[in-house]
Amino acid sequence: MSTATAQSRTRTLLAGGLMGVMVAFASGITAYISIKDVHLSKTPIYPENNRQVASIPTQTPSWRQLGSDQIMGAEIVETLGTENYVSRHYLRTSESDSENPIIIDLHAAYYTGMIDTVPHVPERCFVGGGLQQSESSRVIPLPMDTSSWRIDQSVPESLGGNQGAIYSVRLSNDPTMTDAPGKRVRLPRDIGPESPFEFRASEFINPGKGNVYAGYFFIANGGTKANANDVRQLAFNLEDDYAYYLKVQVSGNDFESFDEFARYSGELVGELIGEIMRCVPDWVEVQQGNYPIEDAPVSASKEQG
Protein backbone atom coordinates (compact mmCIF):
# COMPACT_ATOMS: atom_id res chain seq x y z
CA MET A 1 0.00 0.00 0.00
CA SER A 2 1.39 3.40 -0.96
CA THR A 3 1.90 6.15 1.60
CA ALA A 4 -0.73 8.35 -0.10
CA THR A 5 -3.28 5.52 -0.01
CA ALA A 6 -2.60 4.88 3.67
CA GLN A 7 -2.99 8.57 4.55
CA SER A 8 -6.25 8.75 2.61
CA ARG A 9 -7.59 5.69 4.42
CA THR A 10 -6.56 7.18 7.78
CA ARG A 11 -8.38 10.42 7.03
CA THR A 12 -11.47 8.46 6.02
CA LEU A 13 -11.41 6.49 9.26
CA LEU A 14 -10.92 9.65 11.33
CA ALA A 15 -13.75 11.43 9.53
CA GLY A 16 -16.00 8.45 10.06
CA GLY A 17 -15.09 8.29 13.72
CA LEU A 18 -15.69 12.01 14.18
CA MET A 19 -19.06 11.74 12.45
CA GLY A 20 -19.98 8.88 14.76
CA VAL A 21 -19.06 10.95 17.81
CA MET A 22 -21.11 13.89 16.55
CA VAL A 23 -24.13 11.66 15.87
CA ALA A 24 -23.84 10.09 19.31
CA PHE A 25 -23.47 13.54 20.89
CA ALA A 26 -26.52 14.86 19.05
CA SER A 27 -28.49 11.76 20.04
CA GLY A 28 -27.44 12.30 23.62
CA ILE A 29 -28.64 15.91 23.57
CA THR A 30 -31.96 14.83 22.03
CA ALA A 31 -32.39 12.16 24.68
CA TYR A 32 -31.53 14.62 27.47
CA ILE A 33 -34.01 17.17 26.12
CA SER A 34 -36.70 14.49 25.98
CA ILE A 35 -36.01 13.03 29.43
CA LYS A 36 -35.61 16.37 31.19
CA ASP A 37 -38.56 17.99 29.38
CA VAL A 38 -36.34 20.80 28.12
CA HIS A 39 -38.00 23.51 26.01
CA LEU A 40 -35.60 25.39 23.74
CA SER A 41 -38.35 27.46 22.10
CA LYS A 42 -40.67 29.65 24.15
CA THR A 43 -44.37 30.27 23.66
CA PRO A 44 -45.78 33.74 24.34
CA ILE A 45 -48.02 34.01 27.38
CA TYR A 46 -50.26 36.84 28.48
CA PRO A 47 -52.05 37.75 31.70
CA GLU A 48 -55.72 36.97 32.18
CA ASN A 49 -57.77 38.84 29.57
CA ASN A 50 -54.46 40.14 28.16
CA ARG A 51 -54.51 42.90 30.75
CA GLN A 52 -52.29 45.77 29.59
CA VAL A 53 -49.89 47.65 31.86
CA ALA A 54 -51.68 50.88 30.92
CA SER A 55 -54.54 49.58 33.09
CA ILE A 56 -52.46 50.19 36.23
CA PRO A 57 -54.57 52.65 38.24
CA THR A 58 -53.89 56.35 37.97
CA GLN A 59 -54.73 56.93 41.63
CA THR A 60 -53.69 55.28 44.91
CA PRO A 61 -54.26 56.29 48.54
CA SER A 62 -51.13 58.50 48.47
CA TRP A 63 -50.53 59.24 44.79
CA ARG A 64 -52.37 60.39 41.67
CA GLN A 65 -51.44 60.74 38.04
CA LEU A 66 -50.05 64.08 36.92
CA GLY A 67 -50.80 64.89 33.29
CA SER A 68 -51.40 62.25 30.64
CA ASP A 69 -49.63 59.01 29.77
CA GLN A 70 -46.63 59.51 27.53
CA ILE A 71 -47.34 58.22 24.02
CA MET A 72 -44.14 57.17 22.28
CA GLY A 73 -43.52 57.53 18.57
CA ALA A 74 -43.36 54.52 16.28
CA GLU A 75 -39.56 54.52 16.11
CA ILE A 76 -39.21 54.65 19.88
CA VAL A 77 -41.77 51.85 20.31
CA GLU A 78 -39.83 49.77 17.81
CA THR A 79 -36.66 50.35 19.81
CA LEU A 80 -38.50 49.58 23.05
CA GLY A 81 -39.53 46.25 21.56
CA THR A 82 -43.13 46.14 22.83
CA GLU A 83 -46.40 48.03 22.48
CA ASN A 84 -47.53 46.92 25.94
CA TYR A 85 -46.02 49.72 27.99
CA VAL A 86 -46.98 52.66 30.16
CA SER A 87 -45.05 55.81 31.09
CA ARG A 88 -46.68 58.30 33.46
CA HIS A 89 -46.00 60.78 36.25
CA TYR A 90 -47.38 60.33 39.77
CA LEU A 91 -47.76 63.17 42.26
CA ARG A 92 -47.72 62.44 45.99
CA THR A 93 -51.03 63.83 47.22
CA SER A 94 -50.29 63.44 50.92
CA GLU A 95 -47.35 65.85 50.68
CA SER A 96 -48.17 69.13 52.43
CA ASP A 97 -45.41 71.20 50.78
CA SER A 98 -47.08 72.25 47.52
CA GLU A 99 -44.05 74.32 46.50
CA ASN A 100 -41.82 71.24 46.50
CA PRO A 101 -44.06 68.46 45.20
CA ILE A 102 -42.82 64.89 45.13
CA ILE A 103 -43.18 63.44 41.65
CA ILE A 104 -42.14 59.97 40.51
CA ASP A 105 -42.16 58.73 36.93
CA LEU A 106 -43.38 55.16 36.46
CA HIS A 107 -42.48 53.14 33.39
CA ALA A 108 -43.53 49.52 32.86
CA ALA A 109 -43.10 47.31 29.78
CA TYR A 110 -44.14 43.69 29.16
CA TYR A 111 -42.28 41.20 26.94
CA THR A 112 -43.08 37.58 26.11
CA GLY A 113 -42.17 34.65 23.83
CA MET A 114 -38.72 34.32 22.27
CA ILE A 115 -37.48 37.45 23.98
CA ASP A 116 -34.60 38.89 21.96
CA THR A 117 -34.78 42.43 23.29
CA VAL A 118 -31.96 43.54 25.56
CA PRO A 119 -33.67 45.18 28.53
CA HIS A 120 -33.62 48.97 28.32
CA VAL A 121 -32.29 50.16 31.66
CA PRO A 122 -31.23 53.60 32.94
CA GLU A 123 -27.53 52.74 33.09
CA ARG A 124 -27.59 52.50 29.30
CA CYS A 125 -30.49 54.70 28.22
CA PHE A 126 -29.93 57.67 30.55
CA VAL A 127 -26.21 57.78 29.83
CA GLY A 128 -26.96 57.45 26.12
CA GLY A 129 -29.27 60.44 26.52
CA GLY A 130 -26.46 62.64 27.86
CA LEU A 131 -26.63 62.15 31.64
CA GLN A 132 -23.63 61.07 33.70
CA GLN A 133 -23.87 58.36 36.31
CA SER A 134 -22.51 59.71 39.58
CA GLU A 135 -21.48 56.38 41.10
CA SER A 136 -21.97 52.65 40.75
CA SER A 137 -25.51 51.34 40.83
CA ARG A 138 -26.68 49.60 43.97
CA VAL A 139 -29.35 47.03 44.72
CA ILE A 140 -31.50 48.13 47.65
CA PRO A 141 -34.81 47.02 49.20
CA LEU A 142 -38.06 48.76 48.30
CA PRO A 143 -39.83 49.49 51.60
CA MET A 144 -43.55 48.75 51.27
CA ASP A 145 -46.57 48.54 53.50
CA THR A 146 -47.06 44.77 53.87
CA SER A 147 -49.96 44.89 56.33
CA SER A 148 -52.36 43.33 53.79
CA TRP A 149 -49.94 40.61 52.68
CA ARG A 150 -50.98 37.08 53.64
CA ILE A 151 -49.63 33.61 52.90
CA ASP A 152 -51.76 31.94 50.24
CA GLN A 153 -52.62 28.64 51.88
CA SER A 154 -53.86 27.19 48.59
CA VAL A 155 -50.35 27.13 47.07
CA PRO A 156 -48.39 23.89 47.57
CA GLU A 157 -45.09 24.27 49.40
CA SER A 158 -43.31 22.85 46.34
CA LEU A 159 -44.32 25.97 44.39
CA GLY A 160 -43.41 28.38 47.17
CA GLY A 161 -39.79 29.01 46.21
CA ASN A 162 -37.07 29.26 48.84
CA GLN A 163 -39.50 30.29 51.58
CA GLY A 164 -41.97 27.53 50.74
CA ALA A 165 -44.90 29.95 50.54
CA ILE A 166 -46.46 32.48 48.20
CA TYR A 167 -47.89 35.71 49.60
CA SER A 168 -50.90 37.58 48.25
CA VAL A 169 -51.81 41.24 48.54
CA ARG A 170 -55.31 42.68 48.85
CA LEU A 171 -56.35 45.32 46.34
CA SER A 172 -57.92 48.57 47.46
CA ASN A 173 -61.55 48.51 48.56
CA ASP A 174 -62.08 51.85 46.80
CA PRO A 175 -63.74 51.30 43.38
CA THR A 176 -62.17 54.53 42.12
CA MET A 177 -58.74 52.92 42.53
CA THR A 178 -59.41 49.45 41.08
CA ASP A 179 -61.96 47.51 39.05
CA ALA A 180 -61.63 44.56 41.47
CA PRO A 181 -62.11 45.98 44.99
CA GLY A 182 -60.84 43.75 47.77
CA LYS A 183 -59.51 41.04 45.44
CA ARG A 184 -56.37 39.19 46.56
CA VAL A 185 -53.54 38.85 44.02
CA ARG A 186 -50.48 36.62 44.34
CA LEU A 187 -47.02 38.14 44.62
CA PRO A 188 -43.87 36.63 43.08
CA ARG A 189 -42.18 33.72 44.84
CA ASP A 190 -39.51 34.55 47.43
CA ILE A 191 -41.24 37.85 48.20
CA GLY A 192 -42.72 38.47 51.65
CA PRO A 193 -42.66 40.84 54.63
CA GLU A 194 -39.18 39.62 55.57
CA SER A 195 -37.94 39.32 51.97
CA PRO A 196 -38.91 42.56 50.18
CA PHE A 197 -38.72 43.50 46.55
CA GLU A 198 -35.33 44.91 45.59
CA PHE A 199 -34.50 47.33 42.83
CA ARG A 200 -31.30 48.43 41.14
CA ALA A 201 -30.92 52.15 41.75
CA SER A 202 -28.63 54.74 40.19
CA GLU A 203 -28.01 58.47 40.50
CA PHE A 204 -27.37 60.56 37.40
CA ILE A 205 -26.00 64.08 37.05
CA ASN A 206 -28.22 66.38 35.00
CA PRO A 207 -26.34 69.72 34.85
CA GLY A 208 -28.53 72.70 35.69
CA LYS A 209 -31.61 70.59 36.44
CA GLY A 210 -30.69 68.67 39.57
CA ASN A 211 -29.76 65.05 39.87
CA VAL A 212 -31.96 62.21 38.66
CA TYR A 213 -32.50 58.97 40.55
CA ALA A 214 -33.74 55.88 38.74
CA GLY A 215 -34.35 52.30 39.76
CA TYR A 216 -35.93 49.18 38.33
CA PHE A 217 -36.71 45.52 38.85
CA PHE A 218 -38.15 42.72 36.76
CA ILE A 219 -40.94 40.22 37.30
CA ALA A 220 -40.26 37.14 35.18
CA ASN A 221 -41.82 33.66 35.11
CA GLY A 222 -43.14 34.07 38.63
CA GLY A 223 -39.94 35.42 40.18
CA THR A 224 -38.13 38.74 40.47
CA LYS A 225 -34.70 40.08 39.56
CA ALA A 226 -33.08 43.48 40.03
CA ASN A 227 -30.44 42.95 37.35
CA ALA A 228 -30.88 43.07 33.58
CA ASN A 229 -28.23 40.39 33.14
CA ASP A 230 -30.20 37.93 35.28
CA VAL A 231 -33.73 38.42 34.02
CA ARG A 232 -33.29 36.58 30.71
CA GLN A 233 -31.91 33.57 32.54
CA LEU A 234 -34.92 33.60 34.86
CA ALA A 235 -37.38 33.98 32.00
CA PHE A 236 -35.65 31.26 29.97
CA ASN A 237 -35.84 28.40 32.47
CA LEU A 238 -35.36 25.45 30.11
CA GLU A 239 -38.13 23.51 31.84
CA ASP A 240 -40.75 26.18 31.09
CA ASP A 241 -42.77 26.30 27.88
CA TYR A 242 -43.42 30.00 28.34
CA ALA A 243 -41.29 33.09 28.86
CA TYR A 244 -42.21 36.61 29.92
CA TYR A 245 -40.82 39.49 31.88
CA LEU A 246 -42.19 42.82 33.05
CA LYS A 247 -39.82 45.70 33.70
CA VAL A 248 -40.96 48.12 36.41
CA GLN A 249 -38.94 51.34 36.52
CA VAL A 250 -39.27 54.46 38.65
CA SER A 251 -37.34 57.72 38.47
CA GLY A 252 -37.43 61.22 39.89
CA ASN A 253 -35.54 64.46 40.49
CA ASP A 254 -34.28 66.32 43.55
CA PHE A 255 -34.18 63.50 46.08
CA GLU A 256 -31.61 63.94 48.81
CA SER A 257 -30.36 60.35 48.89
CA PHE A 258 -30.87 56.80 47.71
CA ASP A 259 -32.77 56.10 50.91
CA GLU A 260 -35.25 58.93 50.30
CA PHE A 261 -35.72 57.85 46.68
CA ALA A 262 -36.29 54.24 47.77
CA ARG A 263 -38.76 55.30 50.48
CA TYR A 264 -41.04 57.21 48.13
CA SER A 265 -40.60 54.71 45.29
CA GLY A 266 -41.48 51.86 47.63
CA GLU A 267 -44.59 53.70 48.80
CA LEU A 268 -45.83 54.21 45.22
CA VAL A 269 -44.93 50.74 43.94
CA GLY A 270 -46.25 49.17 47.14
CA GLU A 271 -49.66 50.78 46.60
CA LEU A 272 -49.64 49.58 42.98
CA ILE A 273 -48.02 46.15 43.30
CA GLY A 274 -51.26 44.18 43.34
CA GLU A 275 -52.42 45.90 40.15
CA ILE A 276 -48.97 45.42 38.60
CA MET A 277 -49.21 41.67 39.31
CA ARG A 278 -52.55 41.55 37.48
CA CYS A 279 -50.60 42.55 34.35
CA VAL A 280 -48.54 39.32 34.35
CA PRO A 281 -49.67 35.68 34.29
CA ASP A 282 -50.36 34.02 37.64
CA TRP A 283 -47.39 31.66 37.56
CA VAL A 284 -48.81 29.33 40.19
CA GLU A 285 -51.75 28.67 37.88
CA VAL A 286 -49.34 28.13 34.99
CA GLN A 287 -47.25 25.66 36.98
CA GLN A 288 -50.35 23.75 38.04
CA GLY A 289 -51.53 23.50 34.44
CA ASN A 290 -54.63 25.63 35.02
CA TYR A 291 -53.51 28.52 32.81
CA PRO A 292 -53.53 29.34 29.99
CA ILE A 293 -56.66 27.39 29.11
CA GLU A 294 -56.05 25.50 25.88
CA ASP A 295 -57.50 22.48 24.09
CA ALA A 296 -54.22 20.62 24.53
CA PRO A 297 -52.47 21.30 27.84
CA VAL A 298 -48.99 22.79 27.59
CA SER A 299 -46.56 22.04 30.39
CA ALA A 300 -44.73 24.56 32.52
CA SER A 301 -42.16 23.92 35.19
CA LYS A 302 -44.00 21.86 37.81
CA GLU A 303 -41.75 22.87 40.67
CA GLN A 304 -39.37 25.70 41.38
CA GLY A 305 -36.17 24.33 42.82
N, C-alpha and C positions, 0 to 999 in steps of 0.2 A: 504494500500500500504506500502510495506516495505521501510526502509530507503535507502537500496541499489538500489531498483527499482526507487525511487524518484530521487536519485542522477544521475542514468543513464539517466533518462528522461530529467533531467535538462541539462546534458552535450549534449544530442542530440539536444535539442532546441537551446542551445548556438552555437553549431557547425553549425546548419542550419541557424541561424541568421547571423553568421560570414560569411558563404558562400554567403548568400544573399547580404551582404554589399560588399563583394569582387566582386561579379558579377556586382552589380550596379556601383561600382567604375570603373571596367574595361569597362563597357558600356559607362560610362561618359567620360573616356579617349578616347575611340574610337570615340564617338560623337564629342569631342573637336577637335581631329585630323582631322576629316572629315570637320567640319565647318570652322576651321581655316586654312585648307589646309597645315597641318603640314607634313613635310617630314623627317622621321626618318632615312631613308637610303639615301645615296648620290650617284649620278651618276657621273662618271668621265667626265670631259670636257676639251677640248684642244683648243688652239688658232687656228686661221684660218690657214689652211694647216698644222696643227700640227707643227708650227714653233718652232724649238728647241732653247734653250738659247745659244747654241754654235754659233748660227747665229748672235749674237750681234757683231757689227763691231769691227775689230781689230785696227781701226784708227779713230780718231776724230780730230777736228781742233787743239787741244792742246795736244793730247796723241796718242801714238801708242803702239802696242803690243811689248813686249820684250820677245824673245824666243818663245817657243811653248806652246800650251795648256797642262795643266797637265792631264795626263791620269791615272785615279785611278785603282788600282787592283780590282779584283772581290770581295774580302772580304770587302774592303773599300766601294765599291759601294753598297754592300748589307747592310752595316751599315748605309750608307747615306740614303738609302731607295728610291732612284730614279736613273735612268740612264740618265735623262734629266738634265744635269748639265754642268757648265763650270767653270774652274779655270784657270786664266791667269794673267800675269803681264803686267801692263801698265807703260810706261815711259813718263814723261812729256817732250814733244819736244820743248816747248817754254821756257824751263829753260836754262839760259845762262851758269850756272855753271856746266860744264861737269864733274868736279871732285866730285861734290856732287849731283848726279842725284836724282830726285824725282820719286820714284817708288811706285805704289799702286797695291796691289793684289786684283783682283775682283773675287768673287765666287758667282754664282747664281745657284739655284736648284728649280725645279718645281715639285709640288705634287698635286695629284687630286684624287677624289673619296672618299671612306671611309678612310680618312687619319688617320692612326694609328701611324705614326712616330712622336716621340717627336722632335721638331725642334733642329737641331744641332747648337748651338750658342757658341761664343768664351768663355763666362763665364764658360761653362762646358768643351768644347773641348780643349781650350788652357791650362786651368788649369790641365786637365787630361793629357795633353802632357808635363807637367813639368814646365810651366810658373806660375808665381805668380801674381795675380791681385793686383795692387798697391793701389787702392781705389775703392769705390763703382762706379758702372756704372752710367752713366747719359744720359738722353735723350736730345738731342740738335738738332737744325735745321740744315738742309743741305743747305747752300747758293748756289743757282743756278742762271744762267742767264735766266730770264723769258721773255726776250724781244720778243720772238716768240710765247709766250703763248696767246691764245685768247679764249674767251668764245664761246663754241659751241652752236650757236643759235638753232640748230635742236633738242637739248635735252630738253624735258619737264622739267619744274621747279620741278615737283614731283619726278624726278629721280636725281635731282641735289644735294642731301645731305643737310647738314646744311646750305650751302651757296646758295642753290637753283640754282646752275649752275655747269656745267662740263667744264673744260678747255681742250684745245687741244694744242699740240706742233707741230711745223713744223720740219720735218726731214731735214737733210742737202741737199743742192742742188748739192753737189759734188757726182757724181756716184761712186767714189772710196771709199766713206764712207757709202753708202747705196744702196740697190737695188730698192729703191722707192724714188728717189729724189723729195723733195718738198712736199711729202705727209704729211697730218695732221693726228695725232694720238691722241686719247683721253687719258687724264690723269685720275687717280683715283678721286672719289668724295672727296670733302672737301680739295682738293689741289688746290692752286692758288698762285698768286704773294704775297698775304698777308697771306697765310696759307701754308707755305712750307712743304716739306717732312721733317720728323724727323727721326733720327736714334739713336739707343742705343749704346753708345760708351764706351769703356773700355781701360785702359792702363795696360799693363802687363810687368813685369820685366823679362828680358831675360839675365841672368848674362853673362858678357863678350861680348855680341852682341848688346847692346843697347836695349832700351825699344821698345815694340811693341804696336801700337794702332790698335784697331779693332772696327768696328761698323756695324750695320745691321738694316734693316727694312724689312717688309713683305708687299706684295701686295696680297690681298685675297678677292675674290668675289666682286671686284670693289672698295674696300677700302684699307686703309693702316693701319699698326700697327707697333710700334717700340718695341714691347714686345712679347716674345715667349709665355707668358701665355695668351695673348689676341688673338693671331692670330687664334687659333682653334675655339674660340667662334665666331669670325667674319666669318670664313669659314663655320661654321656649323649653320648659320642662319636657323632655323627650317622651314622657309617659302620658302627656296630655294631648288630646286631639285638637284642642282649641288654644288660641293665644290672644291676649288683649293686654293693653295697659292704658291707664289714665294718668296723665300728668296733671298735678295740682300745683300751681305756682302763685305765690303772693309777692307783692313788692310795694314799696312806699318810700317817701322822702322824709328827711328831717327827724328821724329817730335818733335818740341819744346813744344807743348801744344795741348790740345783738340781743341782749336780754329784753329790752323794751320792744324791739321789733318782734321777737318771738312771743312776747306776752299778748300783744294786740293781734298778731297773726293767729295765735292759738285760740283766742277768743272768737274771732270771726270763723275760722275753719271749724272750730268745735261746735258752733251753732249751726253750721251747714253740713256737718259730716254725714248725718243720716241721709240728707237729700243727695249728697255727692255719691253715697253708696248705692242709691237707687239708680244711678247712671252707669253702673257696671253690673255684670251678671252676678247673681248670688252663687258663689263658687261651691258652697255646700250642696246646693241643689244640683249643680253640674256634676260634682263628684259622686253624688248618690244616684245619678242617672235620671233625675226628675226634670232636668232642664238642659238644653232646649227640648221642647216636645217635638218629636219627629216620628215618622212612620217606622223607620228603622233606627233603633237606639244607637247612639255613637258614644264610645267610651271616653271617659276622662280619667285622670289619675284617681284611683280609689282611695288612696291614703296619702297623706303628706308626711314624709319621714322627717 
